Amino acid sequence: MRINKLKLIVLLGVFASYTTSCSVQNNVVKTPSTKNPTKPTNNTNPPKVNPVAVKPATGTAASTEENFRTNLPEIKREFRGAWIASVANINWPSRNDLTVDQQKAEAISMLDMLKDNNFNAAIFQIRPSADALYTSNIEPWSYFLTGETGTAPYPNYDPLQFWIEEAHKRGLELHVWLNPYRAHHTNGGAVNKLSMANKLSDIVVRLKNGMYWFDPANPKTQGHVSNVVKDIVKRYDIDAVHFDDYFYPYATYNKGADFPDNASWSAYVSSGGILSRADWRRDNVNKFVERIYKEIHAEKNNVRFGISPFGIWKPGYPAGIIGSSQYDELYADAKLWLNKGWVDYFSPQLYWPIDSKGQSFEALLSWWQSENTMNRHLWPGLNTVEIKVSDRPAEIKNQIAISRNILKNDAGEIHWSIAGLTRNPNMLPALKSGPYNEKALVPKSPWIKAVPLQTPTLFIADNGSFAQTSWSTKNAADVFLWVLFTQYNGVWQTEILTLDTLSKEIPKSKDGKKLNAVAIKAIDRLGNESDYTARKIK
């Protein structure tokens, strides 16, 4: 069990001797003599982590003074995510006939790429169309995983559990992405007896493009999707639940014809309903979004809820914006959800170039920010894979710069999709040498209450030209990351470290500068920081 391992670490003093690579942030802060205590915060849901090798430190006692108070540099924060789509095998798995080992190898390659390029989150699609890329007693195994709806992988394993463990091992958040209302995709093979389009045929309609769709107005639909979400949140150590932009389907899916919900509409009218049909549809979705948000936090408070709606609420909002209206076509009043705070993060799909005349990236993001009355996270979706410009890396870098200017200390973005990072050979180098040149923590979510993390204990031993440094904390099960601070000639640097990194050999001199002090903080699942322990080095 994980908790026994962590207790063992604490009992052994956590004198590990291996070193894990990490990102160094060149934050420059001169040490003052004044005190600056930091208020700690935390949550109660532990991440899972693989066992950590531990061996006692060797060498003489370190030449250190007692703990002291100082001003540590601010830790860089920005949400950096990428969507990983399973529908139609867009991203993962790349085919529906891969072996389990091939599936795992593809997943590890993607997660390694995100870690190595200073991302901090993966948004992984686990329910593309009323199916499951995880072990479920509610819905069948996905066609996109094994080539047949309802057929388990062989040898059997749980892809979601694998993704969670591998993401957390690399210090990445894992958000599970669900399509709430699509019951069967046209690329999803034949509708068989295990398909939800058959098993729940009384609440499913067939659209003219061949897709099957749950009726959002039917209470049985809302109850079914609610059960799916609660099941995932309860059983898996995820960081967030994510819905995309598909609520009522786009009009093209039904070849321009109205959504076929006559039965549920007639039942509503017969019961004395007074809303217009359009308002009734929007009300169905509004109640569902609010319900899901509250149910997620009731089950696990630290699990966040995010939605990535179509980027335009209505044409004319703001002035000069033209294009489709999600309010009128998808019956999605996304502005209301943001106004009400029924999300923890909101990622409007702003898939147009900066200089687009009818869909200005900057104007749209600024408008959404003006509607963010509850101060939730606003992290736009960027069309990294196919934005219509001649130089995509330069465009994406410029969009990130605009986002940072608008969003200030709560900046972030999600890239559609992970293929946009890998297919263009210039994209990742442009990001890592530019806006993503340092690692970053995700921004805090101050509206979510959390139990404070305890202050870590810091151990330092003399190891010749190195200070052998290790750390531990009594509530290690609540820690997600560590931040190590090292001071050379009065200048602090920071390193964001994975949970299983419990020690580091720190050079006593670097670039002709002398090591003066070391400090450590713990970070919880919501990005909250513990108080720090700092020790001087003589």
N, C-alpha and C positions, 0 to 999 in steps of 0.2 A: 504493500500500500504506500502511496505517496507520502502520507502524513508520517508514517513510521520512518521513512527515509530521511525526511526533513528533521525529525526529532533526533535521529542519529547524528546528522550533521551538526546540530547544535551541541550535542553531548561531546562530540569529538573536538569541539572548538573551531571547526570549519577551517582547519589549516590545509587547504588544498594547494597544490603546487603547479597546476597547469595554467596556461594563459590562453585566453580567448581573444581572437581579433575583434576589433571594434572601431567605431568611428570617432575621431578626435575633432571636437569643435574648438575653434580658436576664439573662445570667449575671453576677453581681456578684462580682468578686474583686479585692481590693486587691493591688498588686504588692509583694511582699516583696523583701528583698535576698538571700535565700538561693537556692541553686541547687536545681533540681528536674528533673533529666533524666528523659525518658520513654523506656522501652524500645520500639523499633519492631517491628512485625510486618508480614507481607505474604503474598501468594500469587503463583503463577507464571502465572496465566491472564489474559491481557489482555482488557479490554472493547473493543468496537469503537466508533469514534467518527467522526463526519463531519469533513472537513477544517476547520481553524480559520484564519480570516483573521488574519494577523500583520503588523504594521508597527512600525517602531522607535519607541520613546518619544522625545518631544521635551522641550526645556526643560533647565535646568541640573541639575547633580548635586543629589540630595536632601540636606537638612541632617539627616543621620542619624549615629548613632554605630555602632560595631561591634556585631556580634551579642551578645546578652546572655541570661542565663538568668533564668527567672521562674516563677511559678506561674500557669499558664493555667487557666481554668475547665473543669470537666468538661463534655463535650459530651453533650447530651441524647440518650438512646437509648430506642427503643421500636419494635417491629415493628408496622407499620400496613399491612395488606394488604386486598385485596378480591378475591373470586372473580369471574371472568368466564367464564360458562358458554356453551358453543357447542351443547350437546345441546338438541335441539328448538328451537334458535334463541332460547334464553332471554335471553341478553344480547348476544352478538356471533357472527356478524352477525345483525341483527334479523330478517332474512328470508334465505331461501336463493336469492333471485333478484336480489340487489343487484349493481350493477356493481362492478368493482374499485375505481373511484374512490369510490363510496359506502361500500364496506367500509373503505377507508383513512380516509375522513373520520370514520366512526363510531369507529374505533380511536383516532385522534388526539384526538377529543373526549373519550373516556374517559380517556386518559392525561393529557391536559391537566387534566381535572377532579381526578384523583388528585394530580398535582403541585401544583396551585393550592391544594389543601386539606390539604397537608402529609402525605400518605401517602408511603410509600417502597417499596411493592411491589405488583405485579399478579400474581395467580395465574390464568393463562390456560389454558383447557381446549383442548388441541390433539389429543386422542384420545378422543372421547366414546364410541365403540363400534367398536373395531378398525378405525378409519379415521384419516385424517390431514388436519389443517389446516396441512400443511407438505409439502414435496417429499419423497416417500418411495418407495423401491423395494421396500418390504416390505408396506405396506398401501395401500389405494386412497384417493383424494381423498374427502373427507367429503360426504355428501348435504347436510349442513347448511351447507356452503359454496357449493355450485353447483347443488343441486337434483337431482343424480343421482350415485350412488356411482361413483367412478372417473373422473368428468369434471373436468378441470383448470379453474381459473379462466381467463377470457379477457378481456384479454390475460393471459398466464400470469405469475404472480408467486408468491413464497413468503410467505404470510401470517405464519408464525412469524418469519422473518428480519426482516420489516417491523416486527412487534411488538417484537422484541428491540432493534432499532436505535432505534426511537422511544422505547421505555421508557428505555434507557440515556442517550439524549440529554437526557432530563428528570431524570436522577438516580434513576430507579426501578429496582428489581430486577425481573426477569422470571422467574417460576417457571412451569414447564410442568406442567400438570395432566393426568394420564392416568387413565382408568378401566381397570384392569388386565384384567378378565375379561368385560366385556360385549361380545358379538360383533355384536349388531344391536339397535337400539332400535325400539320400535313406531312412533315418529314419524320413522323414518329412511328412509321410502319402501320401494319393493319390494326384496326380496333379489335382486340380479342376479348375473351370472356373475363379476363382480369383487368381490363382497362376500366378506369372510372367512368368513361363515357358510356359504358354498358352497365356497370354496377350501380351508377347513380343516374340512370337515363331519365328519371322523372324530373330532375332539376338541370338537365343539360340540353342545350339546343345545338343544332348543326348549322354553321354559317355557310354562305354560298361559295367561299373559297375552300371548303372542305374541313375547316377546323371545327372542333367542338368547344362550346363555351358554357360554363356554369351561369345560371341566371342569378345575377347579383341581388335581385329583389327577394329571392326565396330564402326564408329563414333557415331552411335546411342547408343551403349553400354556405351561409354565414357560419352556421354551427360546425359544418364539416371543416372549413378552412381554419376556424378557430381551434378546433381539436388538433389539427395538423401542427399549427404553430406552437400550441402549448406542449404538445408531445416532444417537439424538437427542443424547445427551451428547457424543459424538465430533464431530459435525458442526456443532453450534450453540453459540453463546456464551451459554448460559443460566446462571442463578444457582442454580436448584434444580429437582429433580423432585418432583412432588407426586401422591400417591394419595389418593383420596377414601374413603368408607366402604363401598363395594361390593366385597365379597370373594365368598363364597358369597352368593347373592341373598337378599333379604328373602322371608319365607315367602309373603307376599301375591302375589309375582310368579308363584308356581306354585300359587296358590289354595289354599295350606295343605298341599299335597302335598309329600312329601319330595323333595329334589333328585335328579334322575334320573341317578345315577352308578353304576348297578349293575355296569356292565362293568368300570370301574376298581376298584371295591370288590372284586368277585369275583377280579380278577387279584391284588389285594393279599393277600386271604385265601389264595388258592391258592399264593402264594409264601411262605407261612408267617408272614404279618403277625399280630401279636398285639394291636394296639391296638383299642379299640372304634371303631365307625364315626365317632362324633363326635370322638374324640381323633385319629383318622387324618386327618379333614378339617382339624382345627386344625393338625396337624403339617404338612400340605401347605402351608398358608398361612404358617406360621412359617418354614419353610425358604425359601420364596419371598421373604419380606420380608428375611430376613437376606442372602440372595443378592443381591438388588437393591441393598441398602445397600452391600455390599462391592464390587460391580461398578461402581457409580457412582464411588466414591472411587478405585478402581483406575484408572479412565479419566481422571478429572479430580478431583483432591483437593478443589478449592475448590467444586465443585458439591455443594450440600447435598441431603438427602433428607428430605421431610416427608410425614406421613400425617395425615389428618383423620378419625379414626374416629367412629362413633356415640358420643354423649356418655356413655352408661351402659355400663360393663363388664358388670356383673351387677346385678340387683336386690338391694338390701341392702348395696351397696358405694358409699358409706358407709351406715350405718344410716339407715333411713327412706326410702331411694330405691326407687321402684317404676318399672316400665316394661319395655320390651323388653330382652332380653339379647343383646348382640352376640356374647358368648362362645358361647351356645347356638344362636342363630339364624343368625348370619353366619359362625360358626366362626372368629371373629377374636379371638385372645387378645391384644388391644391392650396390656393391662397388661404382658404378657411382653415385647413389643417395646420398650416404654418402659424396663422394668427392665433389659433387656439392652443398651440403647443402640443399637438397630438403626435409629434415626432421628436426624436432626440437629435437627428440630423436630417438635412433636407438637401437633395442634390439634383436641382433642375438640370435637365439635359440641354446644355447650351452648346449645341453642336455646329454653330455657325461661325464663320471667320469674324475677326474683330471689325473689319471694314464692311461687313454685310449691311447693305442699306436698309433692308426691311427687318433684320433680326440682329441688331447690334449686340454683340457679346457684353460689352461694358454697360450699355443701357439696361439690358435685361437683368444682369446680375445686380446692378444698383437698385433696380425696382424691387427685385425679390428681397434684397437686404432691407429696403424701406418697409416691407411687409412683415419683417421678422420681429414682431412686437414682443414675443416671449423670449427673444435672445437665444434661440436654439442654434445649433451648428448649421451653417450654410456653406456647403462644399460643392461647387458646381461640377457637373459631369462634362468632360472634355472629349471631343471627337478625335482622339489621337490616331485612330486607325485610318480614317478616310476624310478628314476635313478638306474641303475643296480649296486648297491653296497650293502654290508652287513649292513652298518650303515649309513642310509640316513641322519639323523640329523648331524652327524659328517662331512659327505661329503659336505652338503650344507653350514655348517659353514665355512669349509675350502675354499669353492669356494667364499664365500663372502669375506674372508680374502684376497684371491688372487686378487679379483676384486678391493678391496680397495687399495691394493698395486700398481696395474697397473693404476687405474683411479684417484688416489689421491683425490683432493678436489671436484671432480665431480662424486663421486661413486654412485652406485645404482644397483638395480636388480629387476626383475619381476619373481614371482614364478608361475610356471605351475604345478598345478593350485591351486585354493584355497582348493581343496580337499587334496592336499599334506600337507597342514597345519593342517587339522582337522582329517584325518584318521590315521595318525601316532601319537600316544599319546606322543611321546617324541620330536616331531618336534618343536612345539611352545615353550615348556619350554626351549629347547636348544637355540632357537633364542632369547627369551626374557631375559634369564639369561646371554646371550653372546653378539652377535653383535647388538641386538636390545634392549639393557638394558636401553636406553634412547630414548626419542622422538627425531625426527629430522625434520627439514624443508627440502623441496625439494631444490635441487641446483637451483641457478638463471639461467636465460636464457638471457645473456647480449646482444645477437644479436637482441632481440625483444625490440623495443623502448617502453618506458612506461612513463606516466606522474607521477611526484614525488608525493608521499604521504605527507600530512602535518604532522607536529610533534604533537603527542597526548598531551592533557592536563592531568595533574596528580593531583588528589585531595587526601589529606590525613587528616583523623580526628582521634583524640585520643579516643580509645575505651577500656580503662583500660589496660589490658595486651596485647591488640592487637592494631595495627595500621590499622584503617579501610581505605582501599585504593580503589579508583575508578578512572576511566579514560574515556576520550572521545576524539573525533577528528571531525573536521568540515567536512571532506570528508569520513565519516564512510562507505558510500556505496561502497567505493573502497577497503575496508579492508577485508582480508580473515582470518587472525589470529592475535593474539597479542603475544608478548613475554614480560614477566614480569621478572625483575631482582631484587633480594634481596641480600643485603650485610650484613653478620654477621662477626663481628671482622675482617673487612677488606677483606673478601673473598666473591666473588660474586657467586650466583647460578642463574640458569635460568629456567623458566617454559614456555612452549608453551601452549597457551590457545586458546580455540575456540572463534569464533567471538562474540557469545552471552554472553561470560564471560566479564563482565564490572566492576567487583569489587572483592575484596578478603580481608579477614581478615588475616593480617600477624602478627604472634607472635613477640612480642618485644624481646623475648629471646628464644633461641632454642639450646638444648644440651649445656647449660651453656654459650652460646655466645650471644652477644648483637646485636640487629638490628641497623645498622649504616645508611643505605640508601636504597631507592627504586627507580627503573627506569622502564620505559615502552617504547616499540617500537610497531609500527604497521607493518604488513606484507601484501603485496598485492598478487594478484592471480598468479604472476610469481615468488613469493618467494623473491621479493625485499623488503628491509627494509626502513622504515622511519628513520629520525633522532630520537633521544631519548629525553625524559625528565627525569631527575634524581633529586631527592631531598634527602637531608640528614635528618636523624632522630636524635634528641637530646636525 
